[in-house]
């Protein structure tokens, strides 16, 4: 059986809402109000300018971001932001930027910042295998840091911050790639937020950046490459170069879905919590057959990571799951195991079906008493 879109548990690109997929299907042939395929509409058209403007406003509304925040739609994914952030905020600074090393993706960001200037790793979970996040009593931050950076949700390890770490008097930068728009966000506490789209917002190809006006230093105007200067993208409303029109349009459709069909991020958070509770209750009630990877207090509402008693059982699980119509349940190549990514667009009914499959699999393969 071929996997269905509604049973796509991939860590990314993730599932898209069914209603959005239907609109995208129509737009590939013809955007109704334009009469052209979305794949052939000019990025200089008035129609696309209106798309960008509406998407900017929708994201501000969904996050409750104040007017002094600019919303940008860039390329290069979070990976480009690993460099762009320190190039803007760290170059030439005497004091070290502070980073948390909480998993695979924060581990990718740190070396890129170290290429630019001094970096202090305020905490690392490497010695403990990235099985948990730091408690407040383990963290100490400097008031002199140019900025503090962390990843809100580690997709590989299934860890998520359920609080906002760092000092409010130091610019706070967050990679929210895998939980962006999945729950309410205290946007005003951040100087810069970035998130690639392919988890909760749309297809790969566009990265959302929210940046506070006051966070951009004046000296960054002239001595950065044009494409790596946030100010150029602000001045051109994300049209400094040819932007990914298709990906931006799909992101607009997803924000409309969040606002009109779901009812906003607070309601989305309730749905996401229900999905996660169902998964974690199943893991915890399996008598050790399913073994959750993340510390209970730090469990992600987006990525449920777990193991089975043996690698052979894990391979059998993946094979049987695929036959049953489930897709994307293999763990990240860095750590293996299993992972169910339950992003915004994945319906509760899909998680219920997966839970039923997992319970049947456990009954069929649990050790004899």
C-alpha positions as CSV (number, residue, x, y, z in Angstrom):
1,X,0.0,0.0,0.0
2,X,1.3,3.4,-0.9
3,X,1.6,5.8,2.1
4,X,-1.1,8.5,2.2
5,X,-0.4,12.2,2.8
6,X,-2.5,12.0,6.0
7,X,-0.2,9.4,7.4
8,X,3.0,11.2,6.8
9,X,5.1,11.2,10.0
10,X,8.3,12.4,8.3
11,X,10.7,14.6,10.2
12,X,10.7,17.0,7.2
13,X,9.5,18.0,4.8
14,X,6.3,17.4,6.8
15,X,2.7,16.9,5.9
16,X,0.6,19.8,4.5
17,X,-3.1,20.3,5.3
18,X,-5.4,18.5,2.9
19,X,-7.3,21.7,2.1
20,X,-4.0,23.5,1.3
21,X,-2.9,20.6,-1.0
22,X,-6.1,21.0,-2.9
23,X,-5.6,24.7,-3.4
24,X,-2.0,24.1,-4.4
25,X,-3.1,21.5,-7.0
26,X,-5.4,24.1,-8.6
27,X,-2.7,26.8,-8.4
28,X,-0.1,24.7,-10.3
29,X,-2.5,24.8,-13.2
30,X,-3.9,28.3,-12.7
31,X,-4.2,30.7,-9.8
32,X,-7.8,31.8,-10.1
33,X,-7.3,35.5,-9.7
34,X,-4.4,35.6,-12.0
35,X,-5.1,33.1,-14.8
36,X,-1.5,31.8,-14.7
37,X,0.2,28.8,-13.1
38,X,1.8,29.6,-9.8
39,X,5.0,28.3,-11.3
40,X,5.1,31.1,-13.9
41,X,3.9,34.2,-12.0
42,X,6.5,37.0,-11.9
43,X,8.0,37.8,-8.5
44,X,7.7,41.5,-9.6
45,X,4.0,41.3,-10.1
46,X,1.5,43.3,-8.0
47,X,-0.2,40.0,-7.1
48,X,3.0,38.6,-5.6
49,X,3.6,41.8,-3.7
50,X,0.2,41.4,-2.1
51,X,1.0,37.7,-1.3
52,X,4.1,38.8,0.6
53,X,2.3,41.6,2.4
54,X,-0.5,39.3,3.5
55,X,1.9,36.6,4.7
56,X,3.9,39.2,6.7
57,X,0.7,40.4,8.4
58,X,-0.6,36.8,9.0
59,X,2.7,35.8,10.7
60,X,2.7,38.9,12.9
61,X,-0.9,38.3,13.9
62,X,-0.4,34.6,14.7
63,X,2.7,35.3,16.8
64,X,1.5,38.6,18.3
65,X,4.6,40.3,17.1
66,X,4.8,44.1,17.6
67,X,5.1,46.5,14.7
68,X,8.9,47.0,15.2
69,X,9.5,43.4,13.9
70,X,10.2,42.8,10.3
71,X,9.1,39.6,8.6
72,X,11.4,38.2,5.9
73,X,11.2,35.3,3.5
74,X,14.7,34.2,2.7
75,X,16.5,31.2,1.2
76,X,19.2,28.9,2.4
77,X,17.2,27.3,5.2
78,X,18.2,27.5,8.9
79,X,21.7,26.5,7.7
80,X,22.2,30.0,6.1
81,X,21.0,31.6,9.3
82,X,23.7,29.8,11.3
83,X,26.1,32.1,9.5
84,X,24.0,35.1,8.8
85,X,23.1,35.7,12.5
86,X,26.8,35.9,13.7
87,X,27.9,37.8,10.6
88,X,25.3,40.5,11.6
89,X,25.5,40.4,15.4
90,X,28.9,39.0,16.4
91,X,31.6,40.3,14.0
92,X,34.1,42.6,15.7
93,X,32.7,42.0,19.2
94,X,34.9,41.6,22.2
95,X,32.6,39.5,24.2
96,X,31.5,36.0,23.3
97,X,28.0,35.1,22.0
98,X,26.4,32.4,24.1
99,X,25.0,29.2,22.6
100,X,23.2,26.1,24.1
101,X,24.3,22.8,22.6
102,X,21.2,20.7,23.1
103,X,21.3,18.4,20.1
104,X,22.1,17.8,16.4
105,X,21.0,21.1,15.0
106,X,22.3,23.4,17.7
107,X,25.6,21.5,17.2
108,X,25.5,22.6,13.5
109,X,25.0,26.3,14.4
110,X,27.9,26.6,16.9
111,X,30.9,26.0,14.5
112,X,29.5,28.5,12.0
113,X,29.3,31.2,14.7
114,X,32.9,30.3,15.8
115,X,34.1,31.1,12.3
116,X,33.0,34.7,12.8
117,X,33.8,35.6,16.4
118,X,34.1,34.4,20.0
119,X,31.5,31.9,21.2
120,X,30.9,30.4,24.7
121,X,28.9,27.2,24.9
122,X,26.8,27.9,28.0
123,X,25.7,24.3,28.4
124,X,26.1,21.1,26.4
125,X,24.2,17.9,26.6
126,X,26.8,15.9,24.6
127,X,28.1,14.0,27.6
128,X,24.6,12.7,28.4
129,X,23.8,11.8,24.8
130,X,21.4,14.7,24.4
131,X,18.7,13.0,26.4
132,X,17.6,16.1,28.2
133,X,17.7,19.9,28.3
134,X,19.4,22.0,31.0
135,X,17.5,23.1,34.1
136,X,17.6,26.8,35.1
137,X,20.0,26.0,37.9
138,X,22.6,24.7,35.4
139,X,22.6,27.9,33.3
140,X,24.6,31.1,33.8
141,X,24.5,33.8,31.2
142,X,26.6,37.0,30.8
143,X,25.0,40.4,30.6
144,X,27.8,41.3,28.1
145,X,27.1,38.7,25.5
146,X,26.3,40.2,22.0
147,X,23.4,37.7,21.9
148,X,22.2,34.3,23.2
149,X,21.2,31.5,20.7
150,X,19.3,28.3,21.3
151,X,17.1,25.9,19.3
152,X,13.6,25.6,20.7
153,X,12.9,22.1,19.4
154,X,15.6,19.5,18.6
155,X,14.0,17.4,15.9
156,X,16.6,14.6,16.0
157,X,16.5,13.9,19.7
158,X,12.9,14.9,20.3
159,X,13.7,17.6,22.9
160,X,11.7,20.8,23.3
161,X,12.0,23.8,25.6
162,X,8.8,24.5,27.4
163,X,10.1,27.8,28.8
164,X,12.2,30.7,27.4
165,X,15.8,30.5,28.6
166,X,18.3,33.4,28.6
167,X,18.3,37.0,29.9
168,X,15.8,39.5,28.7
169,X,18.5,42.2,28.7
170,X,20.6,40.3,26.1
171,X,19.4,39.9,22.5
172,X,17.8,36.5,22.3
173,X,18.0,34.5,19.0
174,X,16.1,31.3,18.4
175,X,16.0,28.7,15.8
176,X,12.3,27.7,15.8
177,X,12.4,25.7,12.6
178,X,10.5,22.7,13.9
179,X,8.0,24.2,16.2
180,X,7.3,27.5,14.6
181,X,3.6,28.4,14.7
182,X,2.8,25.2,16.7
183,X,2.1,27.1,19.9
184,X,1.9,30.7,21.2
185,X,5.2,32.6,21.2
186,X,6.3,35.5,23.3
187,X,7.7,37.2,20.2
188,X,8.6,40.4,22.0
189,X,11.2,38.6,24.1
190,X,13.3,37.7,21.0
191,X,15.5,39.9,18.9
192,X,15.6,37.4,16.1
193,X,13.6,34.3,15.3
194,X,14.2,32.1,12.3
195,X,12.5,29.0,10.9
196,X,12.7,27.1,7.7
197,X,9.2,26.3,6.4
198,X,9.3,22.6,5.8
199,X,8.0,21.4,9.2
200,X,4.9,23.5,10.0
201,X,4.6,26.2,7.3
202,X,5.1,24.8,3.8
203,X,7.5,23.2,1.4
204,X,11.3,23.5,1.5
205,X,12.7,26.6,-0.2
206,X,11.7,29.5,2.1
207,X,12.9,30.5,5.6
208,X,11.0,32.9,7.8
209,X,13.0,35.5,9.8
210,X,11.5,37.8,12.3
211,X,14.0,40.5,13.3
212,X,13.5,43.5,15.7
213,X,14.5,46.8,14.2
214,X,16.7,47.6,17.2
215,X,18.7,44.4,16.8
216,X,20.3,45.4,13.5
217,X,23.5,47.3,14.0
218,X,24.0,50.4,11.8
219,X,27.6,49.2,11.0
220,X,26.2,46.1,9.3
221,X,24.8,48.2,6.4
222,X,27.8,48.4,4.2
223,X,30.4,45.7,5.0
224,X,28.3,42.6,4.4
225,X,27.7,40.9,1.1
226,X,24.4,42.2,-0.2
227,X,22.5,38.9,0.0
228,X,23.6,38.4,3.6
229,X,22.5,41.8,4.8
230,X,19.1,41.7,6.5
231,X,18.5,45.4,5.7
232,X,18.5,44.7,2.0
233,X,15.8,42.1,2.4
234,X,13.8,44.4,4.6
235,X,14.0,47.3,2.1
236,X,12.9,45.1,-0.8
237,X,10.2,43.2,1.1
238,X,12.0,39.9,0.5
239,X,12.4,40.6,-3.2
240,X,16.2,41.4,-3.2
241,X,16.7,38.5,-5.5
242,X,14.2,36.2,-7.2
243,X,12.3,34.7,-4.3
244,X,10.7,31.2,-4.3
245,X,7.2,32.4,-5.3
246,X,5.7,28.9,-5.1
247,X,7.0,28.2,-1.5
248,X,5.9,31.6,-0.3
249,X,2.4,31.2,-1.8
250,X,2.0,27.8,-0.1
251,X,3.1,29.3,3.2
252,X,0.4,32.0,2.8
253,X,-2.2,29.2,2.3
254,X,-1.0,27.5,5.5
255,X,-1.3,30.6,7.6
256,X,-4.8,31.1,6.2
257,X,-5.6,27.5,7.3
258,X,-4.2,28.2,10.7
259,X,-6.2,31.3,11.1
260,X,-9.5,30.4,9.5
261,X,-9.8,26.6,9.9
262,X,-7.8,26.0,13.1
263,X,-8.5,29.2,14.9
264,X,-4.9,30.4,15.7
265,X,-1.8,29.1,17.4
266,X,-3.4,28.7,20.8
267,X,-6.0,26.2,19.4
268,X,-3.2,24.6,17.4
269,X,-1.2,24.1,20.6
270,X,-4.2,22.3,22.2
271,X,-4.4,19.9,19.2
272,X,-0.7,19.3,19.2
273,X,-0.7,18.6,22.9
274,X,-3.5,16.0,22.5
275,X,-1.5,14.3,19.7
276,X,1.7,14.2,21.8
277,X,-0.1,13.0,25.0
278,X,-1.6,10.1,23.0
279,X,1.8,9.0,21.8
280,X,3.6,9.4,25.1
281,X,0.9,7.6,27.0
282,X,1.3,4.7,24.6
283,X,5.1,4.7,25.1
284,X,4.8,4.9,28.9
285,X,2.2,2.1,29.1
286,X,4.0,-0.4,26.9
287,X,5.9,-2.1,29.8
288,X,9.2,-1.1,28.3
289,X,8.5,-2.4,24.8
290,X,8.6,1.2,23.4
291,X,11.4,3.2,25.0
292,X,11.1,6.9,24.9
293,X,14.4,8.7,24.2
294,X,13.9,12.1,25.8
295,X,13.6,13.0,29.4
296,X,9.9,13.3,30.4
297,X,10.0,16.9,31.3
298,X,11.7,17.9,28.0
299,X,9.7,15.8,25.6
300,X,8.9,17.4,22.3
301,X,5.3,18.0,21.2
302,X,6.6,17.8,17.6
303,X,8.9,14.8,17.4
304,X,8.4,11.7,19.4
305,X,11.6,9.6,19.5
306,X,11.8,6.1,20.7
307,X,13.4,2.7,20.4
308,X,12.4,-1.0,20.5
309,X,14.2,-3.7,22.4
310,X,16.3,-4.7,19.4
311,X,17.4,-3.3,16.0
312,X,15.8,-6.3,14.3
313,X,12.4,-5.3,15.8
314,X,12.9,-1.7,14.7
315,X,13.5,-2.9,11.1
316,X,10.4,-5.1,11.3
317,X,8.4,-2.2,12.8
318,X,9.3,0.1,9.9
319,X,8.5,-2.5,7.3
320,X,5.1,-3.4,8.8
321,X,4.3,0.3,9.2
322,X,5.1,1.1,5.6
323,X,2.8,-1.8,4.5
324,X,0.1,-0.4,6.7
325,X,0.3,3.0,5.0
326,X,2.5,4.9,7.5
327,X,5.4,7.0,6.2
328,X,8.5,8.6,7.7
329,X,8.9,6.8,11.0
330,X,12.6,6.1,10.8
331,X,14.8,8.0,13.2
332,X,17.3,10.5,12.0
333,X,20.4,9.0,10.4
334,X,22.5,10.5,13.2
335,X,21.0,8.4,16.0
336,X,18.8,5.8,14.3
337,X,15.8,4.4,16.2
338,X,12.3,5.6,15.5
339,X,10.6,8.9,15.3
340,X,7.0,10.0,14.8
341,X,6.9,13.7,13.8
342,X,3.5,15.1,14.6
343,X,3.6,18.6,13.1
344,X,0.7,20.9,12.8
345,X,-0.9,19.5,9.6
346,X,-0.9,15.9,10.8
347,X,-4.4,15.3,12.1
348,X,-5.3,13.7,15.4
349,X,-6.9,10.8,13.6
350,X,-3.6,9.9,12.0
351,X,-2.0,9.7,15.4
352,X,-4.8,7.5,16.6
353,X,-4.3,5.2,13.7
354,X,-0.6,5.0,14.5
355,X,-1.3,4.3,18.2
356,X,-3.5,1.4,17.2
357,X,-0.9,0.0,14.9
358,X,1.8,0.3,17.6
359,X,-0.4,-1.4,20.1
360,X,-1.1,-4.3,17.7
361,X,2.6,-4.5,16.9
362,X,3.5,-4.7,20.6
363,X,1.0,-7.4,21.3
364,X,2.4,-9.5,18.3
365,X,6.0,-9.1,19.2
366,X,6.3,-8.6,23.0
367,X,8.4,-11.3,24.8
368,X,6.5,-14.3,26.1
369,X,5.9,-14.1,29.9
